[in-house]
Amino acid sequence: MSWEVSISELKTEKGTRWKVTRRLPGLLVAETKIFSSKEEAQRQYEGWLQ
């Protein structure tokens, strides 16, 4: 079983945030991290893909 990884943009009252989530399909297991920088979010996303 492999992780599904996603990145999405969130609009908040504090500005734009980036949410990076990985989950195992079919199981109730997920991890989410929120970033204020798109570059940091992209690094996390790429790290989870490896």
C-alpha positions in Angstrom: 0.0 0.0 0.0 1.4 3.4 -0.9 0.6 7.0 0.4 -1.6 9.4 -1.6 -0.1 12.9 -1.3 -1.9 16.2 -2.1 -1.2 19.9 -1.9 -3.9 22.6 -1.8 -4.2 26.3 -1.3 -6.3 27.7 1.6 -7.5 31.3 1.8 -7.8 32.5 5.4 -8.2 35.8 7.2 -4.4 35.7 7.8 -3.7 35.2 4.1 -2.9 32.3 1.9 -1.8 29.0 3.5 -0.8 25.7 1.9 -2.0 22.4 3.1 0.0 19.2 2.4 -1.7 15.9 3.2 -0.7 12.3 2.9 -3.0 9.4 3.5 -3.3 5.6 3.1 -6.3 4.8 0.9 -8.7 2.4 2.6 -7.4 3.2 6.1 -8.2 6.0 8.5 -4.6 7.1 8.5 -3.6 10.6 7.4 -1.1 13.4 8.2 -1.6 17.0 7.3 0.8 20.0 7.6 0.0 23.7 7.0 2.5 26.1 5.6 2.5 29.9 5.1 5.1 29.5 2.3 4.4 27.8 -1.0 8.0 26.8 -1.3 8.0 25.1 2.1 4.8 23.2 1.2 6.3 22.1 -2.1 9.4 20.8 -0.3 7.2 18.8 2.1 5.1 17.5 -0.8 8.2 16.3 -2.8 9.7 14.8 0.3 6.6 12.7 0.9 6.6 11.5 -2.7 10.0 10.0 -2.3 
